[in-house]
Amino acid sequence: MQLKNDEIGFSALYNTVVKYYEVHGERSVFIFESQEPSDDFDSGYYVRFLMDRKNIIQYKICSDRNMSIAILSLAIGPHYFNPGEFWNYKNSQRFTLEATTEGLEFNLKLLDEFLGYM
């Protein structure tokens, strides 16, 4: 499902994250902050969640050149870093910017690999 700048897209993002970790059970996930869609889609919408009581992740959907993109980020200290900044270049190229529920699940699986769950 393609995610757009609306409540349906936001719900899909939220539910995809929650369901992914329900199915891949070994970790707990707690969404502690979110920003809902607004008229300014360039700033996007996101969910921030605590995974396994030790990793803080942000999943953001925004617009770049009138295209929806999905950006996964890992919190290190007070800042969020994309895969190219926390993993090597070759592995970071495996992540997708595709703003679909399938793309979200694909990136969460790669994040699990990076964190040593796979």
C-alpha positions as CSV (number, residue, x, y, z in Angstrom):
1,M,0.0,0.0,0.0
2,Q,1.4,3.4,-1.0
3,L,1.6,5.9,1.9
4,K,0.3,9.4,1.3
5,N,0.1,12.5,3.4
6,D,-3.2,11.7,5.1
7,E,-4.6,9.9,8.1
8,I,-4.8,6.6,6.2
9,G,-1.1,6.8,5.5
10,F,-0.3,7.7,9.1
11,S,-2.3,4.8,10.4
12,A,-0.6,2.4,8.0
13,L,2.8,3.6,9.2
14,Y,1.8,3.2,12.8
15,N,0.2,-0.2,12.3
16,T,2.9,-1.6,10.1
17,V,5.5,-0.9,12.8
18,V,3.4,-2.4,15.6
19,K,2.4,-5.4,13.6
20,Y,5.9,-6.1,12.4
21,Y,7.2,-6.5,15.9
22,E,4.1,-8.5,17.0
23,V,4.9,-11.0,14.2
24,H,8.7,-11.0,14.8
25,G,8.0,-11.4,18.5
26,E,11.3,-11.4,20.4
27,R,11.3,-7.6,21.0
28,S,9.0,-5.2,22.6
29,V,8.1,-1.9,20.9
30,F,6.6,1.2,22.4
31,I,5.7,4.2,20.2
32,F,6.3,7.2,22.5
33,E,6.0,10.1,20.0
34,S,4.4,10.8,16.7
35,Q,3.7,13.6,14.3
36,E,0.5,13.4,12.3
37,P,0.2,14.6,8.7
38,S,-0.2,18.3,8.0
39,D,-0.5,20.6,5.1
40,D,3.3,20.9,4.9
41,F,4.1,17.5,3.6
42,D,7.8,18.4,3.1
43,S,8.2,18.2,6.9
44,G,6.4,14.9,6.8
45,Y,4.9,12.7,9.6
46,Y,6.6,10.1,11.7
47,V,6.5,7.6,14.6
48,R,9.3,7.3,17.1
49,F,9.5,4.1,19.1
50,L,11.6,2.4,21.7
51,M,12.5,-1.1,20.6
52,D,13.6,-3.8,23.1
53,R,14.0,-1.1,25.8
54,K,17.3,0.1,24.3
55,N,17.0,1.3,20.7
56,I,15.1,4.4,19.6
57,I,14.0,4.4,16.0
58,Q,12.2,7.1,13.9
59,Y,10.3,6.2,10.8
60,K,9.3,9.2,8.8
61,I,7.3,9.7,5.6
62,C,7.9,12.9,3.8
63,S,8.0,14.5,0.3
64,D,11.1,15.0,-1.9
65,R,10.5,16.6,-5.3
66,N,6.7,15.7,-5.0
67,M,7.4,12.0,-4.3
68,S,6.7,10.3,-1.0
69,I,9.7,8.8,0.6
70,A,10.2,6.7,3.8
71,I,13.3,7.4,6.0
72,L,14.3,5.1,8.8
73,S,16.6,6.6,11.4
74,L,18.4,5.3,14.5
75,A,18.8,7.6,17.5
76,I,22.4,7.9,18.7
77,G,22.5,10.5,21.5
78,P,20.1,13.3,20.8
79,H,20.2,13.0,17.0
80,Y,18.7,10.6,14.4
81,F,21.0,9.1,11.8
82,N,20.0,7.3,8.5
83,P,21.5,3.9,7.5
84,G,24.4,5.5,5.6
85,E,25.6,7.1,8.8
86,F,25.2,4.2,11.2
87,W,26.1,1.3,8.8
88,N,28.6,0.9,6.1
89,Y,27.9,2.3,2.6
90,K,27.3,-1.1,0.9
91,N,24.8,-2.2,3.5
92,S,23.1,1.1,3.7
93,Q,22.3,0.9,0.0
94,R,20.1,-2.1,0.7
95,F,17.5,0.1,2.4
96,T,14.7,1.4,0.3
97,L,13.1,4.9,0.3
98,E,9.9,3.4,-1.0
99,A,6.9,4.8,1.0
100,T,4.8,1.6,1.0
101,T,3.9,-0.9,3.7
102,E,6.1,-3.5,2.0
103,G,9.0,-1.0,1.9
104,L,8.6,-0.3,5.6
105,E,8.6,-4.0,6.5
106,F,11.7,-4.5,4.3
107,N,13.6,-1.8,6.1
108,L,12.6,-3.0,9.5
109,K,13.9,-6.4,8.6
110,L,17.3,-4.9,7.6
111,L,17.3,-2.9,10.8
112,D,16.9,-6.2,12.7
113,E,19.9,-7.6,10.7
114,F,22.0,-4.5,11.7
115,L,21.0,-4.9,15.4
116,G,21.9,-8.6,15.4
117,Y,18.4,-10.1,15.6
118,M,18.7,-12.1,12.4
